[in-house]
Amino acid sequence: MIALSTYEILQEQIIQKAWEDSTFKKQLIEHPKAALKEAFGIEIPDSIELEALEETAGHYYLVIPQNPKSAQTITTAEGAAWQ
């Protein structure tokens, strides 16, 4: 059994809430930072841009994470806000 990271657990909780609560899903897509703050108490710094997208039967997204070799260091305060 593979242990999930805090990020993965939070991501699953956000997705589950969006599936079950259409009002939350709408707010998450339109104003993701405000939706996460209201529903989960998560404050995302202004320096981080966040976009929520919904896949459909005919429209998928492939997210390519930032290459760790070129990633900028995230300060503890910024990292703690999201992770």
DSSP file (Angstrom, degrees, kcal/mol; ACC not computed):
  #  RESIDUE AA STRUCTURE BP1 BP2  ACC     N-H-->O    O-->H-N    N-H-->O    O-->H-N    TCO  KAPPA ALPHA  PHI   PSI    X-CA   Y-CA   Z-CA
    1    1 A M              0   0    0      0, 0.0     2,-0.5     0, 0.0     0, 0.0   0.000 360.0 360.0 360.0 133.4    0.0    0.0    0.0
    2    2 A I        -     0   0    0      1,-0.0     2,-0.3     0, 0.0     0, 0.0  -0.816 360.0-129.0 -97.5 129.0    1.3    3.4   -1.0
    3    3 A A        -     0   0    0     -2,-0.5     2,-0.3     1,-0.1    -1,-0.0  -0.570  22.3-129.7 -75.9 136.6    0.9    6.3    1.5
    4    4 A L        -     0   0    0     -2,-0.3     2,-0.1     1,-0.1    -1,-0.1  -0.619  19.7-120.7 -85.2 145.3   -0.7    9.4    0.0
    5    5 A S     >  -     0   0    0     -2,-0.3     4,-2.4     1,-0.1     5,-0.2  -0.354  27.6-106.6 -76.4 164.5    1.0   12.7    0.6
    6    6 A T  H  > S+     0   0    0      1,-0.2     4,-2.5     2,-0.2     5,-0.2   0.895 122.8  53.6 -56.8 -41.2   -0.9   15.6    2.4
    7    7 A Y  H  > S+     0   0    0      1,-0.2     4,-2.7     2,-0.2    -1,-0.2   0.926 108.9  47.6 -60.7 -46.2   -1.2   17.3   -1.0
    8    8 A E  H  > S+     0   0    0      2,-0.2     4,-2.3     1,-0.2    -2,-0.2   0.893 111.9  49.8 -65.0 -39.7   -2.7   14.2   -2.6
    9    9 A I  H  X S+     0   0    0     -4,-2.4     4,-2.1     2,-0.2    -1,-0.2   0.932 113.0  46.8 -63.6 -45.5   -5.2   13.8    0.2
   10   10 A L  H  X S+     0   0    0     -4,-2.5     4,-2.5     1,-0.2    -2,-0.2   0.908 110.3  53.1 -62.7 -42.3   -6.2   17.4    0.0
   11   11 A Q  H  X S+     0   0    0     -4,-2.7     4,-2.4     1,-0.2    -1,-0.2   0.915 109.2  49.0 -59.9 -43.2   -6.6   17.2   -3.8
   12   12 A E  H  X S+     0   0    0     -4,-2.3     4,-2.6     1,-0.2    -1,-0.2   0.893 110.5  51.0 -63.3 -39.8   -8.9   14.2   -3.4
   13   13 A Q  H  X S+     0   0    0     -4,-2.1     4,-2.2     2,-0.2    -2,-0.2   0.899 110.7  48.7 -64.9 -40.5  -11.0   16.1   -0.8
   14   14 A I  H  X S+     0   0    0     -4,-2.5     4,-2.2     2,-0.2    -2,-0.2   0.926 113.1  46.9 -65.1 -45.2  -11.3   19.1   -3.1
   15   15 A I  H  X S+     0   0    0     -4,-2.4     4,-2.2     2,-0.2    -2,-0.2   0.924 111.7  50.8 -63.2 -44.9  -12.3   16.9   -6.0
   16   16 A Q  H  X S+     0   0    0     -4,-2.6     4,-1.8     1,-0.2    -1,-0.2   0.914 110.8  48.8 -59.8 -43.8  -14.8   14.9   -3.9
   17   17 A K  H  X S+     0   0    0     -4,-2.2     4,-2.3     1,-0.2     8,-0.3   0.905 109.9  51.9 -63.5 -40.9  -16.4   18.2   -2.7
   18   18 A A  H  < S+     0   0    0     -4,-2.2     7,-0.3     1,-0.2    -1,-0.2   0.875 109.9  49.6 -64.0 -37.0  -16.6   19.5   -6.2
   19   19 A W  H  < S+     0   0    0     -4,-2.2    -1,-0.2     1,-0.2    -2,-0.2   0.865 119.4  37.3 -67.6 -35.1  -18.4   16.3   -7.4
   20   20 A E  H  < S+     0   0    0     -4,-1.8     2,-0.5     1,-0.2    -2,-0.2   0.693 117.3  49.1 -91.5 -20.2  -20.9   16.5   -4.5
   21   21 A D     X  -     0   0    0     -4,-2.3     4,-2.4    -5,-0.2    -1,-0.2  -0.887  57.0-173.3-129.7  99.3  -21.5   20.3   -4.3
   22   22 A S  H  > S+     0   0    0     -2,-0.5     4,-2.3     1,-0.2     5,-0.2   0.814  88.1  55.5 -64.4 -31.2  -22.3   22.1   -7.6
   23   23 A T  H  > S+     0   0    0      2,-0.2     4,-2.3     1,-0.2    -1,-0.2   0.926 109.6  46.1 -66.8 -44.1  -22.1   25.5   -5.9
   24   24 A F  H  > S+     0   0    0      2,-0.2     4,-3.1     1,-0.2    -2,-0.2   0.921 111.6  52.4 -62.3 -44.1  -18.6   24.8   -4.6
   25   25 A K  H  X S+     0   0    0     -4,-2.4     4,-2.1    -7,-0.3    -2,-0.2   0.913 109.5  49.0 -60.0 -43.2  -17.5   23.5   -8.0
   26   26 A K  H  X S+     0   0    0     -4,-2.3     4,-2.3     1,-0.2     5,-0.2   0.932 114.5  44.7 -61.6 -46.1  -18.8   26.6   -9.7
   27   27 A Q  H  X S+     0   0    0     -4,-2.3     4,-3.7     1,-0.2     8,-0.3   0.895 110.4  55.6 -65.7 -39.0  -17.0   28.8   -7.2
   28   28 A L  H  < S+     0   0    0     -4,-3.1    24,-0.3     1,-0.2    -1,-0.2   0.894 112.1  42.7 -60.3 -40.7  -13.8   26.7   -7.5
   29   29 A I  H  < S+     0   0    0     -4,-2.1    23,-0.4    -5,-0.2    -1,-0.2   0.895 123.3  37.1 -72.5 -40.8  -13.7   27.2  -11.3
   30   30 A E  H  < S+     0   0    0     -4,-2.3    -2,-0.2     1,-0.2    -3,-0.2   0.879 139.1   9.2 -80.8 -39.6  -14.5   30.9  -11.1
   31   31 A H     X  +     0   0    0     -4,-3.7     4,-2.4    -5,-0.2    -1,-0.2  -0.594  68.9 173.3-142.8  73.4  -12.6   31.9   -8.0
   32   32 A P  H  > S+     0   0    0      0, 0.0     4,-2.3     0, 0.0     5,-0.2   0.850  77.8  50.4 -59.4 -39.9  -10.4   29.0   -6.9
   33   33 A K  H  > S+     0   0    0     17,-0.2     4,-2.1     1,-0.2     5,-0.2   0.930 113.5  45.4 -64.7 -44.0   -8.5   30.8   -4.1
   34   34 A A  H  > S+     0   0    0      1,-0.2     4,-2.5     2,-0.2     5,-0.2   0.895 112.6  51.9 -65.2 -40.0  -11.7   32.1   -2.5
   35   35 A A  H  X S+     0   0    0     -4,-2.4     4,-2.5    -8,-0.3     5,-0.3   0.912 111.7  45.7 -63.9 -43.0  -13.4   28.7   -2.8
   36   36 A L  H  X S+     0   0    0     -4,-2.3     4,-2.1    -5,-0.2     6,-1.6   0.862 113.0  50.3 -69.7 -35.4  -10.5   26.9   -1.1
   37   37 A K  H  X S+     0   0    0     -4,-2.1     4,-1.4     4,-0.3    -2,-0.2   0.936 115.3  42.7 -66.1 -45.4  -10.3   29.5    1.6
   38   38 A E  H  < S+     0   0    0     -4,-2.5    -2,-0.2    -5,-0.2    -1,-0.2   0.915 123.9  34.5 -68.0 -43.9  -14.0   29.3    2.3
   39   39 A A  H  < S+     0   0    0     -4,-2.5    -3,-0.2    -5,-0.2    -2,-0.2   0.827 137.0  15.3 -84.3 -32.8  -14.3   25.5    2.2
   40   40 A F  H  < S-     0   0    0     -4,-2.1    -3,-0.2    -5,-0.3    -2,-0.2   0.437  94.3-116.4-125.2  -2.5  -11.0   24.3    3.6
   41   41 A G     <  +     0   0    0     -4,-1.4     2,-0.5    -5,-0.5    -4,-0.3   0.735  63.2 149.0  71.7  21.2   -9.4   27.4    5.3
   42   42 A I        -     0   0    0     -6,-1.6     2,-0.6    -9,-0.1    -1,-0.2  -0.794  32.3-161.2 -94.3 123.6   -6.5   27.4    2.8
   43   43 A E        -     0   0    0     -2,-0.5    -9,-0.1    38,-0.2   -10,-0.0  -0.918   4.4-161.0-105.1 119.7   -5.0   30.7    2.1
   44   44 A I        -     0   0    0     -2,-0.6     6,-0.1   -11,-0.1    34,-0.1  -0.873  25.1-114.4-101.5 127.4   -3.0   30.8   -1.1
   45   45 A P    >   -     0   0    0      0, 0.0     3,-1.9     0, 0.0    -1,-0.0  -0.152  19.5-117.8 -60.2 152.8   -0.5   33.7   -1.4
   46   46 A D  T 3  S+     0   0    0      1,-0.3    -2,-0.0     3,-0.0     0, 0.0   0.758 112.2  68.7 -60.2 -24.7   -1.0   36.3   -4.1
   47   47 A S  T 3  S+     0   0    0      2,-0.0     2,-0.5     1,-0.0    -1,-0.3   0.600  90.0  74.3 -73.0  -9.8    2.3   35.2   -5.6
   48   48 A I  S <  S-     0   0    0     -3,-1.9     2,-0.4    30,-0.0    -4,-0.0  -0.916  72.2-150.8-108.0 126.2    0.8   31.9   -6.6
   49   49 A E        -     0   0    0     -2,-0.5     2,-0.4     2,-0.0    -2,-0.0  -0.796  16.3-170.0 -93.1 135.3   -1.6   31.7   -9.6
   50   50 A L        -     0   0    0     -2,-0.4     2,-0.4    -6,-0.1   -17,-0.2  -0.990   9.6-179.5-131.9 133.6   -4.2   29.0   -9.4
   51   51 A E        -     0   0    0     -2,-0.4     2,-0.5   -19,-0.1   -22,-0.1  -0.999  12.2-155.4-132.9 132.2   -6.6   27.8  -12.0
   52   52 A A        -     0   0    0     -2,-0.4     2,-0.3   -23,-0.4    -2,-0.0  -0.921  15.7-175.0-107.5 131.3   -9.2   25.0  -11.7
   53   53 A L        -     0   0    0     -2,-0.5     2,-0.5     8,-0.0     8,-0.1  -0.928  16.8-140.7-125.7 148.2  -10.4   23.3  -14.8
   54   54 A E        -     0   0    0     -2,-0.3     2,-0.2     6,-0.0    -2,-0.0  -0.942  14.5-142.1-112.4 124.6  -13.1   20.6  -15.3
   55   55 A E        -     0   0    0     -2,-0.5     2,-0.2     6,-0.1     5,-0.2  -0.493  18.7-165.5 -76.1 152.6  -12.5   17.8  -17.7
   56   56 A T  B >   -A   59   0A   0      3,-2.2     3,-1.0    -2,-0.2    -1,-0.0  -0.749  40.9 -88.0-127.3 178.0  -15.4   16.6  -19.8
   57   57 A A  T 3  S+     0   0    0      1,-0.3     3,-0.1    -2,-0.2    -2,-0.0   0.808 129.1  29.3 -59.1 -29.8  -16.0   13.4  -21.9
   58   58 A G  T 3  S+     0   0    0      1,-0.2     2,-0.4     2,-0.0    -1,-0.3   0.304 114.7  64.3-114.5   9.3  -14.4   15.1  -24.9
   59   59 A H  B <   +A   56   0A   0     -3,-1.0    -3,-2.2     2,-0.0     2,-0.3  -0.914  58.5 172.6-140.9 110.4  -11.9   17.5  -23.3
   60   60 A Y        -     0   0    0     -2,-0.4     2,-0.4    -5,-0.2    -6,-0.0  -0.789  19.2-143.2-116.2 158.3   -9.0   16.3  -21.2
   61   61 A Y        -     0   0    0     -2,-0.3     2,-0.6    -8,-0.1    -6,-0.1  -0.972   2.0-159.3-122.4 135.8   -6.0   18.0  -19.6
   62   62 A L        -     0   0    0     -2,-0.4     2,-0.6     2,-0.0    -2,-0.0  -0.962  15.4-155.1-111.6 112.9   -2.5   16.7  -19.3
   63   63 A V        -     0   0    0     -2,-0.6    -2,-0.0     1,-0.0     0, 0.0  -0.792   3.4-161.3 -93.9 122.4   -0.6   18.6  -16.6
   64   64 A I        -     0   0    0     -2,-0.6     3,-0.1     3,-0.0    -2,-0.0  -0.899  18.7-137.3-102.7 109.6    3.1   18.7  -17.0
   65   65 A P        -     0   0    0      0, 0.0     2,-0.1     0, 0.0     0, 0.0  -0.187  32.3 -85.6 -63.7 158.8    4.7   19.6  -13.6
   66   66 A Q        -     0   0    0      1,-0.1     5,-0.1     2,-0.1     3,-0.0  -0.392  50.0-103.8 -62.0 138.7    7.6   22.0  -13.5
   67   67 A N    >>  -     0   0    0      1,-0.2     3,-1.6    -3,-0.1     4,-0.8  -0.510  23.8-138.8 -65.0 124.0   10.9   20.3  -14.0
   68   68 A P  T 34 S+     0   0    0      0, 0.0     3,-0.3     0, 0.0    -1,-0.2   0.790 101.1  62.5 -57.9 -27.0   12.6   20.0  -10.6
   69   69 A K  T 34 S+     0   0    0      1,-0.2    -2,-0.1     3,-0.0    -3,-0.0   0.793 114.0  32.7 -68.4 -27.1   15.9   21.0  -12.2
   70   70 A S  T <4 S+     0   0    0     -3,-1.6    -1,-0.2     2,-0.1     2,-0.1   0.383  91.7 122.5-109.0   2.4   14.5   24.4  -13.1
   71   71 A A     <  -     0   0    0     -4,-0.8     2,-0.2    -3,-0.3     3,-0.0  -0.390  59.4-128.7 -69.0 139.5   12.1   24.9  -10.2
   72   72 A Q        -     0   0    0     -2,-0.1     2,-0.3     1,-0.1    -1,-0.1  -0.582  33.4 -97.9 -81.8 151.0   12.6   28.0   -8.1
   73   73 A T        -     0   0    0     -2,-0.2     2,-0.5     1,-0.0    -1,-0.1  -0.522  34.2-141.4 -70.2 132.1   12.8   27.4   -4.3
   74   74 A I        -     0   0    0     -2,-0.3    -1,-0.0     1,-0.0    -3,-0.0  -0.819  20.3-120.5 -94.6 131.6    9.5   28.0   -2.6
   75   75 A T     >  -     0   0    0     -2,-0.5     4,-2.8     1,-0.1     5,-0.2  -0.294  24.5-110.3 -67.6 157.7    9.9   29.8    0.8
   76   76 A T  H  > S+     0   0    0      1,-0.2     4,-2.7     2,-0.2     5,-0.2   0.886 117.9  53.1 -56.1 -42.2    8.6   28.0    3.8
   77   77 A A  H  > S+     0   0    0      2,-0.2     4,-1.2     1,-0.2    -1,-0.2   0.914 112.5  43.4 -62.9 -43.3    5.7   30.4    4.2
   78   78 A E  H  > S+     0   0    0      2,-0.2     4,-0.9     1,-0.2     3,-0.2   0.922 115.3  48.9 -68.6 -42.7    4.5   30.0    0.6
   79   79 A G  H >X S+     0   0    0     -4,-2.8     4,-2.8     1,-0.2     3,-0.6   0.894 109.4  52.1 -62.9 -40.6    4.9   26.2    0.8
   80   80 A A  H 3< S+     0   0    0     -4,-2.7    -1,-0.2    -5,-0.2    -2,-0.2   0.790 102.4  61.3 -67.2 -27.4    3.0   25.9    4.0
   81   81 A A  H 3< S+     0   0    0     -4,-1.2    -1,-0.2    -3,-0.2   -38,-0.2   0.821 119.1  23.6 -69.7 -29.9    0.1   27.9    2.6
   82   82 A W  H <<        0   0    0     -4,-0.9    -2,-0.2    -3,-0.6    -1,-0.2   0.759 360.0 360.0-108.5 -31.7   -0.5   25.3   -0.1
   83   83 A Q     <        0   0    0     -4,-2.8    -3,-0.2    -5,-0.2    -2,-0.1   0.468 360.0 360.0 -96.5 360.0    0.9   22.0    1.1
